């Protein structure tokens, strides 16, 4: 029985060690941010946003179609930025990953 427990413990430690070697330098920060994004999904004002357009600054009334396009662009930009953070993380590029993650965090309103 003691050998079986020892073998199980060694297998568990080996698995944990293997999992941690695959994690990038900012995997934990990415996971934490993604959890916050998922948690904010029910909030009406949560989501990615972009800078105000020139038309909005000139007091032009947005149309439903222009609002939809702006939301789609903001979502696409956010998705690309978060994907960039994940790629840099997978390469072990901590500085690049954190820059991209910070940019993604800045463009997402968690409410």
N, CA, C and O of each residue as an XYZ file, in Angstrom:
444
protein
N       0.817     -1.188      0.000
C       0.000      0.000      0.000
C       0.864      1.256      0.000
O       0.523      2.245     -0.648
N       1.967      1.220      0.716
C       2.852      2.372      0.807
C       3.499      2.674     -0.537
O       3.657      3.843     -0.889
N       3.876      1.648     -1.296
C       4.473      1.852     -2.615
C       3.460      2.493     -3.574
O       3.808      3.354     -4.382
N       2.214      2.056     -3.467
C       1.167      2.589     -4.336
C       0.949      4.079     -4.054
O       0.790      4.869     -4.985
N       0.941      4.460     -2.790
C       0.775      5.874     -2.424
C       1.972      6.690     -2.901
O       1.805      7.805     -3.395
N       3.160      6.148     -2.758
C       4.361      6.842     -3.198
C       4.337      7.036     -4.712
O       4.672      8.111     -5.209
N       3.942      5.997     -5.440
C       3.862      6.094     -6.898
C       2.822      7.135     -7.308
O       3.048      7.899     -8.246
N       1.692      7.169     -6.616
C       0.653      8.155     -6.914
C       1.149      9.570     -6.645
O       0.887     10.486     -7.424
N       1.858      9.742     -5.550
C       2.394     11.052     -5.201
C       3.420     11.509     -6.238
O       3.415     12.671     -6.643
N       4.286     10.614     -6.662
C       5.282     10.961     -7.681
C       4.600     11.325     -8.993
O       4.998     12.282     -9.657
N       3.580     10.570     -9.365
C       2.850     10.870    -10.605
C       2.177     12.234    -10.524
O       2.188     12.994    -11.492
N       1.594     12.545     -9.377
C       0.921     13.840     -9.205
C       1.920     14.990     -9.285
O       1.657     15.995     -9.946
N       3.049     14.851     -8.627
C       4.066     15.902     -8.652
C       4.616     16.076    -10.062
O       4.847     17.201    -10.506
N       4.825     14.974    -10.762
C       5.318     15.046    -12.141
C       4.328     15.771    -13.032
O       4.722     16.602    -13.851
N       3.053     15.467    -12.881
C       2.022     16.136    -13.688
C       1.972     17.621    -13.385
O       1.865     18.439    -14.299
N       2.048     17.976    -12.116
C       2.026     19.394    -11.747
C       3.250     20.107    -12.303
O       3.149     21.235    -12.786
N       4.398     19.459    -12.237
C       5.606     20.062    -12.779
C       5.518     20.262    -14.271
O       5.963     21.285    -14.792
N       4.951     19.298    -14.964
C       4.799     19.411    -16.416
C       3.834     20.524    -16.769
O       4.070     21.260    -17.727
N       2.754     20.664    -16.019
C       1.771     21.721    -16.295
C       2.389     23.098    -16.090
O       2.124     24.019    -16.862
N       3.202     23.241    -15.063
C       3.779     24.548    -14.798
C       4.857     24.924    -15.817
O       5.101     26.109    -16.045
N       5.506     23.926    -16.432
C       6.513     24.255    -17.425
C       5.881     24.765    -18.716
O       6.529     25.481    -19.479
N       4.616     24.401    -18.970
C       3.937     24.861    -20.167
C       3.315     26.245    -19.985
O       2.955     26.898    -20.964
N       3.189     26.687    -18.749
C       2.609     27.997    -18.489
C       3.630     29.073    -18.837
O       4.812     28.958    -18.513
N       3.151     30.120    -19.501
C       4.031     31.217    -19.861
C       4.209     32.167    -18.690
O       3.622     31.966    -17.626
N       5.012     33.197    -18.881
C       5.329     34.121    -17.793
C       4.152     34.979    -17.320
O       4.191     35.513    -16.211
N       3.115     35.118    -18.134
C       1.961     35.896    -17.656
C       0.652     35.145    -17.853
O      -0.411     35.755    -17.971
N       0.734     33.806    -17.887
C      -0.465     32.974    -18.036
C      -1.464     33.228    -16.916
O      -2.671     33.289    -17.152
N      -0.959     33.373    -15.707
C      -1.844     33.598    -14.564
C      -2.591     34.925    -14.709
O      -3.790     34.993    -14.440
N      -1.897     35.963    -15.125
C      -2.529     37.277    -15.301
C      -3.581     37.234    -16.415
O      -4.642     37.845    -16.293
N      -3.289     36.522    -17.486
C      -4.252     36.381    -18.588
C      -5.489     35.638    -18.097
O      -6.615     36.057    -18.364
N      -5.282     34.538    -17.382
C      -6.407     33.747    -16.874
C      -7.269     34.576    -15.923
O      -8.497     34.501    -15.959
N      -6.622     35.355    -15.083
C      -7.356     36.197    -14.127
C      -8.200     37.243    -14.869
O      -9.355     37.477    -14.513
N      -7.625     37.862    -15.888
C      -8.358     38.860    -16.666
C      -9.513     38.211    -17.432
O     -10.617     38.757    -17.463
N      -9.270     37.062    -18.044
C     -10.333     36.375    -18.774
C     -11.482     35.973    -17.846
O     -12.644     36.010    -18.251
N     -11.167     35.592    -16.614
C     -12.213     35.256    -15.644
C     -13.044     36.503    -15.317
O     -14.267     36.423    -15.196
N     -12.379     37.648    -15.174
C     -13.094     38.898    -14.901
C     -13.981     39.284    -16.079
O     -15.090     39.782    -15.886
N     -13.497     39.056    -17.295
C     -14.292     39.344    -18.499
C     -15.536     38.457    -18.523
O     -16.641     38.933    -18.783
N     -15.348     37.164    -18.250
C     -16.498     36.246    -18.229
C     -17.501     36.640    -17.153
O     -18.712     36.575    -17.368
N     -16.997     37.046    -16.006
C     -17.867     37.423    -14.894
C     -18.667     38.692    -15.216
O     -19.780     38.858    -14.716
N     -18.124     39.572    -16.031
C     -18.799     40.829    -16.357
C     -19.791     40.678    -17.507
O     -20.441     41.650    -17.891
N     -19.913     39.488    -18.055
C     -20.732     39.267    -19.250
C     -22.177     39.725    -19.080
O     -22.787     40.154    -20.058
N     -22.742     39.651    -17.891
C     -24.127     40.052    -17.687
C     -24.330     41.547    -17.488
O     -25.464     42.025    -17.473
N     -23.248     42.277    -17.337
C     -23.351     43.719    -17.108
C     -23.638     44.430    -18.430
O     -22.944     44.190    -19.418
N     -24.644     45.296    -18.465
C     -25.021     45.935    -19.735
C     -23.949     46.866    -20.320
O     -23.861     47.014    -21.539
N     -23.148     47.482    -19.477
C     -22.141     48.417    -19.985
C     -20.749     47.806    -20.091
O     -19.798     48.490    -20.470
N     -20.624     46.539    -19.763
C     -19.319     45.889    -19.832
C     -19.000     45.518    -21.265
O     -19.890     45.200    -22.054
N     -17.733     45.563    -21.588
C     -17.299     45.140    -22.911
C     -16.204     46.024    -23.455
O     -15.832     47.020    -22.836
N     -15.687     45.659    -24.617
C     -14.626     46.458    -25.225
C     -15.178     47.776    -25.761
O     -16.336     47.867    -26.169
N     -14.341     48.769    -25.749
C     -14.743     50.067    -26.287
C     -13.568     50.674    -27.032
O     -12.420     50.263    -26.864
N     -13.878     51.656    -27.853
C     -12.850     52.343    -28.640
C     -12.969     53.841    -28.397
O     -13.892     54.309    -27.730
N     -12.031     54.568    -28.945
C     -12.074     56.025    -28.830
C     -13.303     56.580    -29.529
O     -13.845     55.973    -30.452
N     -13.721     57.728    -29.075
C     -14.851     58.410    -29.687
C     -14.467     58.846    -31.105
O     -13.363     59.335    -31.346
N     -15.402     58.655    -32.026
C     -15.123     59.007    -33.416
C     -15.167     60.525    -33.610
O     -15.681     61.264    -32.771
N     -14.614     60.963    -34.736
C     -14.659     62.389    -35.073
C     -16.106     62.830    -35.268
O     -16.483     63.933    -34.869
N     -16.919     61.963    -35.885
C     -18.328     62.286    -36.078
C     -19.030     62.547    -34.755
O     -19.842     63.466    -34.646
N     -18.715     61.740    -33.755
C     -19.317     61.939    -32.434
C     -18.843     63.249    -31.825
O     -19.607     63.932    -31.143
N     -17.594     63.600    -32.067
C     -17.069     64.859    -31.547
C     -17.706     66.058    -32.232
O     -17.753     67.152    -31.668
N     -18.199     65.848    -33.457
C     -18.869     66.915    -34.193
C     -20.379     66.893    -33.953
O     -21.150     67.558    -34.645
N     -20.777     66.098    -32.937
C     -22.181     66.015    -32.523
C     -23.076     65.391    -33.586
O     -24.257     65.727    -33.676
N     -22.525     64.488    -34.390
C     -23.349     63.746    -35.346
C     -24.025     62.603    -34.601
O     -23.383     61.886    -33.834
N     -25.307     62.440    -34.830
C     -26.069     61.375    -34.175
C     -25.704     60.029    -34.790
O     -25.766     59.879    -36.010
N     -25.325     59.041    -33.971
C     -24.982     57.726    -34.537
C     -26.234     56.977    -34.979
O     -27.312     57.149    -34.411
N     -26.074     56.164    -35.974
C     -27.168     55.304    -36.428
C     -26.994     53.939    -35.773
O     -25.898     53.612    -35.319
N     -28.034     53.154    -35.717
C     -27.866     51.792    -35.169
C     -26.783     51.008    -35.909
O     -26.031     50.254    -35.292
N     -26.704     51.183    -37.217
C     -25.687     50.462    -38.003
C     -24.283     50.940    -37.640
O     -23.363     50.128    -37.539
N     -24.108     52.244    -37.442
C     -22.768     52.748    -37.101
C     -22.365     52.300    -35.694
O     -21.188     52.051    -35.431
N     -23.331     52.199    -34.805
C     -23.043     51.704    -33.452
C     -22.629     50.233    -33.518
O     -21.678     49.818    -32.855
N     -23.342     49.460    -34.313
C     -23.022     48.044    -34.462
C     -21.626     47.848    -35.061
O     -20.870     46.989    -34.609
N     -21.289     48.644    -36.077
C     -19.949     48.558    -36.691
C     -18.866     48.920    -35.668
O     -17.835     48.254    -35.586
N     -19.107     49.968    -34.901
C     -18.121     50.393    -33.907
C     -17.936     49.317    -32.841
O     -16.811     49.050    -32.419
N     -19.032     48.698    -32.404
C     -18.931     47.633    -31.409
C     -18.178     46.427    -31.974
O     -17.366     45.814    -31.281
N     -18.450     46.095    -33.223
C     -17.767     44.959    -33.854
C     -16.273     45.237    -33.996
O     -15.447     44.357    -33.755
N     -15.926     46.473    -34.389
C     -14.497     46.837    -34.507
C     -13.813     46.791    -33.147
O     -12.693     46.295    -33.026
N     -14.487     47.308    -32.126
C     -13.903     47.298    -30.783
C     -13.687     45.865    -30.306
O     -12.653     45.560    -29.712
N     -14.653     44.985    -30.560
C     -14.520     43.581    -30.158
C     -13.378     42.910    -30.914
O     -12.591     42.171    -30.322
N     -13.282     43.162    -32.213
C     -12.212     42.565    -33.021
C     -10.837     43.046    -32.559
O      -9.896     42.257    -32.475
N     -10.726     44.319    -32.264
C      -9.453     44.870    -31.791
C      -9.082     44.274    -30.441
O      -7.927     43.916    -30.206
N     -10.064     44.171    -29.562
C      -9.835     43.567    -28.247
C      -9.396     42.114    -28.389
O      -8.417     41.695    -27.772
N     -10.121     41.343    -29.204
C      -9.782     39.924    -29.410
C      -8.365     39.769    -29.957
O      -7.620     38.895    -29.515
N      -7.996     40.606    -30.908
C      -6.653     40.536    -31.503
C      -5.580     40.886    -30.475
O      -4.516     40.268    -30.446
N      -5.859     41.866    -29.642
C      -4.886     42.282    -28.628
C      -4.698     41.195    -27.581
O      -3.569     40.915    -27.178
N      -5.786     40.580    -27.137
C      -5.682     39.491    -26.166
C      -4.981     38.284    -26.792
O      -4.195     37.611    -26.124
N      -5.254     38.009    -28.052
C      -4.566     36.911    -28.745
C      -3.065     37.192    -28.839
O      -2.251     36.279    -28.700
N      -2.702     38.445    -29.074
C      -1.285     38.820    -29.120
C      -0.627     38.562    -27.765
O       0.498     38.067    -27.700
N      -1.338     38.901    -26.682
C      -0.797     38.638    -25.344
C      -0.564     37.143    -25.145
O       0.458     36.742    -24.588
N      -1.501     36.326    -25.593
C      -1.367     34.870    -25.446
C      -0.213     34.329    -26.293
O       0.514     33.441    -25.846
N      -0.039     34.848    -27.497
C       1.079     34.403    -28.345
C       2.411     34.764    -27.704
O       3.336     33.952    -27.668
N       2.497     35.980    -27.202
C       3.755     36.405    -26.559
C       4.016     35.578    -25.305
O       5.157     35.220    -25.011
N       2.946     35.278    -24.570
C       3.074     34.449    -23.374
C       3.599     33.067    -23.749
O       4.491     32.538    -23.085
N       3.051     32.487    -24.806
C       3.488     31.156    -25.253
C       4.960     31.155    -25.671
O       5.646     30.142    -25.537
N       5.436     32.286    -26.174
C       6.852     32.406    -26.579
C       7.765     32.712    -25.401
O       8.988     32.689    -25.541
N       7.175     33.001    -24.232
C       7.981     33.341    -23.068
C       8.371     34.804    -23.015
O       9.252     35.178    -22.241
N       7.739     35.633    -23.816
C       8.036     37.065    -23.882
C       7.199     37.803    -22.841
O       6.117     38.304    -23.146
N       7.705     37.868    -21.616
C       6.955     38.478    -20.509
C       6.643     39.941    -20.771
O       5.506     40.371    -20.580
N       7.630     40.712    -21.204
C       7.410     42.147    -21.423
C       6.370     42.381    -22.513
O       5.469     43.202    -22.341
N       6.484     41.668    -23.634
C       5.529     41.817    -24.723
C       4.139     41.363    -24.316
O       3.139     41.984    -24.678
N       4.085     40.285    -23.569
C       2.802     39.774    -23.096
C       2.125     40.788    -22.174
O       0.936     41.070    -22.326
N       2.866     41.325    -21.236
C       2.281     42.271    -20.290
C       1.850     43.563    -20.982
O       0.838     44.157    -20.608
N       2.608     44.002    -21.987
C       2.189     45.198    -22.748
C       0.855     44.949    -23.444
O      -0.058     45.771    -23.367
N       0.752     43.815    -24.118
C      -0.483     43.495    -24.836
C      -1.639     43.274    -23.862
O      -2.762     43.702    -24.127
N      -1.375     42.616    -22.748
C      -2.433     42.378    -21.762
C      -2.907     43.698    -21.149
O      -4.107     43.899    -20.964
N      -1.988     44.579    -20.841
C      -2.360     45.890    -20.291
C      -3.202     46.664    -21.295
O      -4.172     47.322    -20.921
N      -2.832     46.585    -22.565
C      -3.612     47.262    -23.602
C      -5.019     46.672    -23.677
O      -5.995     47.413    -23.798
N      -5.129     45.346    -23.608
C      -6.445     44.694    -23.630
C      -7.272     45.110    -22.411
O      -8.466     45.384    -22.530
N      -6.642     45.155    -21.261
C      -7.342     45.572    -20.038
C      -7.822     47.015    -20.151
O      -8.910     47.355    -19.687
N      -7.000     47.858    -20.771
C      -7.372     49.279    -20.936
C      -8.542     49.474    -21.885
O      -9.276     50.455    -21.768
N      -8.723     48.557    -22.818
C      -9.808     48.725    -23.784
C     -11.067     47.962    -23.422
O     -12.016     47.927    -24.205
N     -11.089     47.346    -22.240
C     -12.264     46.578    -21.838
C     -12.831     47.157    -20.544
O     -12.132     47.231    -19.534
N     -14.088     47.563    -20.579
C     -14.758     48.119    -19.413
C     -15.450     46.976    -18.685
O     -16.432     46.423    -19.181
N     -14.939     46.623    -17.509
C     -15.490     45.506    -16.740
C     -16.745     45.884    -15.953
O     -17.514     45.006    -15.563
N     -16.954     47.141    -15.724
C     -18.083     47.655    -14.937
C     -18.054     47.015    -13.599
O     -18.912     47.295    -12.762
